Amino acid sequence: MSDRICSRAGCRADARWQVLWRNPRIHSADRRKIWAACDEHVAYLRDYLAAREFPVEVVAFDTEGVS
């Protein structure tokens, strides 16, 4: 088990994805928030943010240069 836990409410699974996002109404362009996501919830979390028209990017935790 890793120390990265999915951000979906009630989920305790290991997270393999980073959902990078910002709310453009309150965050400057250089600020991004990070939610951790397991395989099961990565699409749910991405879609939740995209439906609110927030800029969203999904990156694997093992991607070089991203931790």
KOLTI-995305 format. One record per residue: x, y, z of N, C-alpha, C, O in turn. Coordinates in Angstrom, 3 decimals. Example, Ala and Ser with C-alpha at 12.3 -4.5 7.8 and 13.67 -1.06 7.14 Angstrom:
// residues 2
+----------+----------+----------+----------+----------+----------+----------+----------+----------+----------+----------+----------+
!      npx !      npy !      npz !     capx !     capy !     capz !      cpx !      cpy !      cpz !      opx !      opy !      opz !
+----------+----------+----------+----------+----------+----------+----------+----------+----------+----------+----------+----------+
!   13.190 !   -5.690 !    7.800 !   12.300 !   -4.500 !    7.800 !   13.200 !   -3.300 !    7.800 !   14.236 !   -3.319 !    8.465 !
!   12.850 !   -2.250 !    7.080 !   13.670 !   -1.060 !    7.140 !   12.900 !    0.030 !    7.870 !   13.409 !    1.138 !    8.039 !
+----------+----------+----------+----------+----------+----------+----------+----------+----------+----------+----------+----------+
END
This chain:
// residues 67
+----------+----------+----------+----------+----------+----------+----------+----------+----------+----------+----------+----------+
!      npx !      npy !      npz !     capx !     capy !     capz !      cpx !      cpy !      cpz !      opx !      opy !      opz !
+----------+----------+----------+----------+----------+----------+----------+----------+----------+----------+----------+----------+
!    0.832 !   -1.182 !    0.000 !    0.000 !    0.000 !    0.000 !    0.878 !    1.247 !    0.000 !    1.869 !    1.315 !    0.726 !
!    0.510 !    2.237 !   -0.819 !    1.295 !    3.459 !   -0.884 !    0.741 !    4.495 !    0.083 !   -0.306 !    4.286 !    0.696 !
!    1.447 !    5.612 !    0.216 !    0.968 !    6.697 !    1.063 !    0.091 !    7.669 !    0.279 !   -0.341 !    8.688 !    0.818 !
!   -0.173 !    7.360 !   -0.983 !   -1.044 !    8.182 !   -1.819 !   -2.434 !    7.551 !   -1.838 !   -2.624 !    6.464 !   -2.384 !
!   -3.387 !    8.230 !   -1.247 !   -4.756 !    7.725 !   -1.124 !   -5.673 !    8.549 !   -2.020 !   -5.532 !    9.769 !   -2.107 !
!   -6.592 !    7.895 !   -2.672 !   -7.546 !    8.546 !   -3.565 !   -8.317 !    9.644 !   -2.830 !   -8.695 !    9.479 !   -1.670 !
!   -8.547 !   10.766 !   -3.517 !   -9.261 !   11.906 !   -2.942 !  -10.780 !   11.764 !   -2.977 !  -11.481 !   12.573 !   -2.369 !
!  -11.300 !   10.765 !   -3.668 !  -12.754 !   10.566 !   -3.744 !  -13.281 !   10.229 !   -2.358 !  -12.731 !    9.367 !   -1.671 !
!  -14.328 !   10.897 !   -1.954 !  -14.905 !   10.692 !   -0.627 !  -15.190 !    9.211 !   -0.382 !  -15.838 !    8.552 !   -1.195 !
!  -14.707 !    8.705 !    0.733 !  -14.961 !    7.324 !    1.125 !  -14.034 !    6.298 !    0.505 !  -14.083 !    5.127 !    0.881 !
!  -13.194 !    6.697 !   -0.430 !  -12.276 !    5.754 !   -1.086 !  -10.947 !    5.743 !   -0.346 !  -10.408 !    6.797 !   -0.008 !
!  -10.431 !    4.569 !   -0.100 !   -9.139 !    4.423 !    0.578 !   -8.127 !    3.700 !   -0.323 !   -7.104 !    3.216 !    0.161 !
!   -8.406 !    3.627 !   -1.614 !   -7.529 !    2.915 !   -2.550 !   -6.254 !    3.710 !   -2.826 !   -6.214 !    4.930 !   -2.668 !
!   -5.223 !    2.991 !   -3.239 !   -3.976 !    3.631 !   -3.648 !   -4.220 !    4.501 !   -4.875 !   -4.886 !    4.080 !   -5.821 !
!   -3.682 !    5.703 !   -4.856 !   -3.825 !    6.618 !   -5.988 !   -2.667 !    6.434 !   -6.957 !   -1.507 !    6.366 !   -6.549 !
!   -2.989 !    6.353 !   -8.243 !   -1.971 !    6.244 !   -9.295 !   -1.953 !    7.479 !  -10.177 !   -1.067 !    7.628 !  -11.019 !
!   -2.929 !    8.373 !   -9.991 !   -3.096 !    9.537 !  -10.862 !   -3.147 !   10.826 !  -10.062 !   -3.587 !   10.847 !   -8.912 !
!   -2.689 !   11.900 !  -10.690 !   -2.827 !   13.249 !  -10.157 !   -3.809 !   13.990 !  -11.051 !   -3.625 !   14.048 !  -12.266 !
!   -4.834 !   14.546 !  -10.463 !   -5.780 !   15.374 !  -11.199 !   -5.418 !   16.819 !  -10.857 !   -5.690 !   17.293 !   -9.754 !
!   -4.804 !   17.506 !  -11.809 !   -4.332 !   18.874 !  -11.616 !   -5.404 !   19.828 !  -12.121 !   -5.891 !   19.682 !  -13.242 !
!   -5.769 !   20.794 !  -11.305 !   -6.860 !   21.678 !  -11.683 !   -6.727 !   23.025 !  -10.984 !   -5.939 !   23.198 !  -10.054 !
!   -7.535 !   23.980 !  -11.470 !   -7.644 !   25.265 !  -10.791 !   -9.012 !   25.860 !  -11.084 !   -9.628 !   25.559 !  -12.106 !
!   -9.472 !   26.698 !  -10.187 !  -10.707 !   27.442 !  -10.383 !  -10.296 !   28.826 !  -10.895 !   -9.790 !   29.638 !  -10.120 !
!  -10.502 !   29.107 !  -12.173 !  -10.001 !   30.366 !  -12.741 !  -10.660 !   31.612 !  -12.137 !  -10.134 !   32.715 !  -12.286 !
!  -11.778 !   31.455 !  -11.472 !  -12.421 !   32.606 !  -10.832 !  -11.679 !   33.051 !   -9.565 !  -11.784 !   34.209 !   -9.158 !
!  -10.939 !   32.140 !   -8.950 !  -10.242 !   32.506 !   -7.710 !   -8.743 !   32.202 !   -7.708 !   -8.019 !   32.708 !   -6.850 !
!   -8.265 !   31.388 !   -8.649 !   -6.842 !   31.029 !   -8.690 !   -6.163 !   31.685 !   -9.884 !   -6.730 !   31.735 !  -10.976 !
!   -4.959 !   32.183 !   -9.678 !   -4.180 !   32.726 !  -10.794 !   -3.750 !   31.579 !  -11.712 !   -3.796 !   30.413 !  -11.322 !
!   -3.337 !   31.917 !  -12.918 !   -2.987 !   30.908 !  -13.924 !   -1.820 !   30.015 !  -13.492 !   -1.706 !   28.888 !  -13.975 !
!   -0.961 !   30.486 !  -12.604 !    0.196 !   29.686 !  -12.184 !   -0.105 !   28.794 !  -10.971 !    0.776 !   28.058 !  -10.526 !
!   -1.300 !   28.843 !  -10.441 !   -1.668 !   28.014 !   -9.293 !   -2.492 !   26.816 !   -9.739 !   -3.462 !   26.964 !  -10.483 !
!   -2.105 !   25.627 !   -9.281 !   -2.894 !   24.418 !   -9.554 !   -3.060 !   23.634 !   -8.275 !   -2.144 !   23.554 !   -7.457 !
!   -4.220 !   23.064 !   -8.109 !   -4.496 !   22.180 !   -6.984 !   -4.345 !   20.743 !   -7.489 !   -4.458 !   20.484 !   -8.688 !
!   -4.095 !   19.830 !   -6.583 !   -3.879 !   18.432 !   -6.967 !   -4.785 !   17.536 !   -6.140 !   -4.785 !   17.582 !   -4.910 !
!   -5.555 !   16.719 !   -6.846 !   -6.302 !   15.643 !   -6.213 !   -5.642 !   14.336 !   -6.633 !   -5.247 !   14.188 !   -7.790 !
!   -5.520 !   13.406 !   -5.729 !   -5.013 !   12.076 !   -6.039 !   -6.200 !   11.195 !   -6.432 !   -7.296 !   11.341 !   -5.891 !
!   -5.970 !   10.280 !   -7.377 !   -7.069 !    9.431 !   -7.846 !   -6.599 !    8.005 !   -8.102 !   -5.504 !    7.769 !   -8.612 !
!   -7.458 !    7.065 !   -7.734 !   -7.225 !    5.655 !   -8.068 !   -7.745 !    5.419 !   -9.486 !   -8.384 !    6.293 !  -10.071 !
!   -7.473 !    4.243 !  -10.029 !   -7.939 !    3.914 !  -11.380 !   -9.454 !    4.009 !  -11.501 !   -9.968 !    4.445 !  -12.532 !
!  -10.170 !    3.605 !  -10.462 !  -11.626 !    3.592 !  -10.510 !  -12.231 !    5.003 !  -10.528 !  -13.278 !    5.214 !  -11.141 !
!  -11.587 !    5.962 !   -9.866 !  -12.198 !    7.283 !   -9.702 !  -11.553 !    8.409 !  -10.520 !  -12.025 !    9.544 !  -10.462 !
!  -10.509 !    8.132 !  -11.265 !   -9.840 !    9.203 !  -12.010 !  -10.796 !    9.880 !  -12.996 !  -10.795 !   11.108 !  -13.090 !
!  -11.584 !    9.142 !  -13.709 !  -12.523 !    9.736 !  -14.674 !  -13.609 !   10.523 !  -13.953 !  -13.995 !   11.598 !  -14.411 !
!  -14.106 !   10.009 !  -12.836 !  -15.135 !   10.707 !  -12.071 !  -14.623 !   12.074 !  -11.602 !  -15.298 !   13.088 !  -11.783 !
!  -13.431 !   12.095 !  -11.001 !  -12.879 !   13.352 !  -10.491 !  -12.589 !   14.334 !  -11.627 !  -12.877 !   15.525 !  -11.506 !
!  -12.024 !   13.843 !  -12.722 !  -11.754 !   14.698 !  -13.894 !  -13.058 !   15.272 !  -14.437 !  -13.147 !   16.474 !  -14.690 !
!  -14.054 !   14.438 !  -14.614 !  -15.333 !   14.894 !  -15.166 !  -16.048 !   15.863 !  -14.229 !  -16.691 !   16.804 !  -14.694 !
!  -15.947 !   15.650 !  -12.929 !  -16.550 !   16.539 !  -11.941 !  -16.007 !   17.961 !  -12.113 !  -16.767 !   18.930 !  -12.105 !
!  -14.697 !   18.071 !  -12.267 !  -14.070 !   19.382 !  -12.423 !  -14.322 !   19.974 !  -13.802 !  -14.572 !   21.173 !  -13.926 !
!  -14.259 !   19.157 !  -14.825 !  -14.485 !   19.633 !  -16.199 !  -15.915 !   20.145 !  -16.372 !  -16.138 !   21.099 !  -17.117 !
!  -16.876 !   19.533 !  -15.703 !  -18.270 !   19.969 !  -15.791 !  -18.437 !   21.384 !  -15.232 !  -19.384 !   22.083 !  -15.591 !
!  -17.543 !   21.799 !  -14.374 !  -17.565 !   23.144 !  -13.808 !  -16.695 !   24.104 !  -14.611 !  -16.479 !   25.251 !  -14.219 !
!  -16.201 !   23.610 !  -15.742 !  -15.369 !   24.387 !  -16.673 !  -14.045 !   24.827 !  -16.048 !  -13.510 !   25.886 !  -16.375 !
!  -13.524 !   23.984 !  -15.135 !  -12.204 !   24.231 !  -14.578 !  -11.162 !   23.605 !  -15.501 !  -11.392 !   22.514 !  -16.023 !
!  -10.025 !   24.262 !  -15.716 !   -8.939 !   23.613 !  -16.459 !   -8.468 !   22.382 !  -15.676 !   -8.171 !   22.473 !  -14.485 !
!   -8.403 !   21.240 !  -16.352 !   -8.057 !   19.971 !  -15.698 !   -7.026 !   19.237 !  -16.538 !   -7.097 !   19.233 !  -17.767 !
!   -6.064 !   18.613 !  -15.860 !   -5.077 !   17.750 !  -16.508 !   -4.891 !   16.527 !  -15.618 !   -4.873 !   16.645 !  -14.393 !
!   -4.753 !   15.357 !  -16.230 !   -4.512 !   14.121 !  -15.476 !   -3.123 !   13.613 !  -15.830 !   -2.775 !   13.465 !  -17.002 !
!   -2.335 !   13.348 !  -14.789 !   -0.955 !   12.902 !  -14.968 !   -0.708 !   11.726 !  -14.028 !   -1.121 !   11.756 !  -12.869 !
!   -0.044 !   10.704 !  -14.523 !    0.310 !    9.562 !  -13.667 !    1.350 !    9.985 !  -12.646 !    2.205 !   10.818 !  -12.947 !
!    1.294 !    9.424 !  -11.439 !    2.274 !    9.742 !  -10.417 !    3.697 !    9.371 !  -10.828 !    4.657 !   10.013 !  -10.403 !
!    3.830 !    8.330 !  -11.657 !    5.172 !    7.889 !  -12.041 !    5.723 !    8.652 !  -13.246 !    6.789 !    8.298 !  -13.748 !
!    5.035 !    9.679 !  -13.721 !    5.534 !   10.495 !  -14.827 !    6.756 !   11.258 !  -14.355 !    6.749 !   11.870 !  -13.286 !
!    7.806 !   11.216 !  -15.161 !    9.045 !   11.895 !  -14.813 !    8.816 !   13.386 !  -14.603 !    8.157 !   14.041 !  -15.411 !
!    9.363 !   13.917 !  -13.512 !    9.247 !   15.331 !  -13.236 !    8.002 !   15.709 !  -12.451 !    7.856 !   16.865 !  -12.053 !
!    7.103 !   14.765 !  -12.221 !    5.890 !   15.049 !  -11.458 !    5.853 !   14.093 !  -10.276 !    6.000 !   12.884 !  -10.452 !
!    5.659 !   14.622 !   -9.080 !    5.622 !   13.740 !   -7.909 !    4.330 !   13.870 !   -7.152 !    4.137 !   13.197 !   -6.140 !
+----------+----------+----------+----------+----------+----------+----------+----------+----------+----------+----------+----------+
END
